[in-house]
Amino acid sequence: MKNIFNIMSAASFAGVVFLIGMTVYANVTRQARIDENREYIKSVIEKQVYQSIQLTMPPVTGKVNVGNKTN
C-alpha cells in the first residue's frame, strides 16, 4: 500500500510540474503568437481590400457624375 501511495504521489507531482511548465511556456510565447496572428490578419484584410476595390472599380472611366450641377 505504501508503494502505491509513493507512486501516485510521484505521478501527481510530475503532473503538477508539467502543468506549471506548460503554463509558463504558453505565457512566454504568447506575444510571439499574438504578433504572428496580427500579421496574418493584416495581410488577409489588405488582400480583401484590394480585391474589393478592384471589383467595384469600373473597367473604363468616363464622364464624372456631379449630381445636380449643369454644364
GUPAVEX-190899 format. One record per residue (C-alpha): residue number from 1; residue in one letter; x, y, z. Coordinates in steps of 0.02 Angstrom, whole numbers, plus 50000, padded with zeros to 5 digits. Each point is the difference from the previous one (the first is absolute). Layout:
residues N
- resi / resn / x / y / z
- NUM / a / X / Y / Z .
...
This chain:
residues 71
- resi / resn / x / y / z
- 1 / m / 50000 / 50000 / 50000 .
- 2 / k / 50145 / 50115 / 50040 .
- 3 / n / 50075 / 49972 / 49826 .
- 4 / i / 49837 / 50045 / 49913 .
- 5 / f / 49989 / 50159 / 50104 .
- 6 / n / 50180 / 50047 / 49954 .
- 7 / i / 49971 / 49965 / 49815 .
- 8 / m / 49839 / 50102 / 49997 .
- 9 / s / 50085 / 50142 / 50094 .
- 10 / a / 50144 / 50002 / 49875 .
- 11 / a / 49879 / 49996 / 49853 .
- 12 / s / 49898 / 50141 / 50075 .
- 13 / f / 50157 / 50104 / 50028 .
- 14 / a / 50059 / 49968 / 49822 .
- 15 / g / 49829 / 50051 / 49934 .
- 16 / v / 50000 / 50162 / 50098 .
- 17 / v / 50177 / 50041 / 49943 .
- 18 / f / 49949 / 49964 / 49820 .
- 19 / l / 49847 / 50114 / 50012 .
- 20 / i / 50102 / 50140 / 50078 .
- 21 / g / 50130 / 49981 / 49863 .
- 22 / m / 49869 / 50007 / 49863 .
- 23 / t / 49920 / 50155 / 50078 .
- 24 / v / 50168 / 50089 / 50008 .
- 25 / y / 50041 / 49950 / 49820 .
- 26 / a / 49830 / 50060 / 49937 .
- 27 / n / 50021 / 50168 / 50085 .
- 28 / v / 50179 / 50022 / 49939 .
- 29 / t / 49955 / 49966 / 49818 .
- 30 / r / 49835 / 50096 / 50006 .
- 31 / q / 50065 / 50163 / 49925 .
- 32 / a / 50080 / 49910 / 49854 .
- 33 / r / 49836 / 49912 / 49961 .
- 34 / i / 49904 / 50164 / 50014 .
- 35 / d / 50121 / 50086 / 49880 .
- 36 / e / 49990 / 49856 / 49876 .
- 37 / n / 49810 / 50001 / 50004 .
- 38 / r / 49997 / 50190 / 49982 .
- 39 / e / 50110 / 49992 / 49843 .
- 40 / y / 49890 / 49863 / 49926 .
- 41 / i / 49839 / 50097 / 50031 .
- 42 / k / 50081 / 50157 / 49929 .
- 43 / s / 50050 / 49911 / 49839 .
- 44 / v / 49827 / 49923 / 49980 .
- 45 / i / 49914 / 50168 / 50025 .
- 46 / e / 50119 / 50085 / 49879 .
- 47 / k / 49969 / 49867 / 49868 .
- 48 / q / 49811 / 50014 / 50022 .
- 49 / v / 50004 / 50191 / 49988 .
- 50 / y / 50098 / 49995 / 49837 .
- 51 / q / 49883 / 49867 / 49933 .
- 52 / s / 49843 / 50100 / 50045 .
- 53 / i / 50074 / 50158 / 49924 .
- 54 / q / 50036 / 49908 / 49838 .
- 55 / l / 49824 / 49928 / 49996 .
- 56 / t / 49915 / 50168 / 50027 .
- 57 / m / 50103 / 50101 / 49877 .
- 58 / p / 49928 / 50013 / 49825 .
- 59 / p / 50103 / 49925 / 49858 .
- 60 / v / 50009 / 50169 / 49910 .
- 61 / t / 49981 / 50179 / 50059 .
- 62 / g / 49881 / 50126 / 49924 .
- 63 / k / 49916 / 50161 / 50048 .
- 64 / v / 49986 / 50035 / 50184 .
- 65 / n / 49823 / 50015 / 50067 .
- 66 / v / 49993 / 50153 / 50113 .
- 67 / g / 49815 / 49990 / 50042 .
- 68 / n / 49888 / 50154 / 49971 .
- 69 / k / 50137 / 50109 / 49927 .
- 70 / t / 49966 / 50052 / 49819 .
- 71 / n / 50138 / 50034 / 49875 .
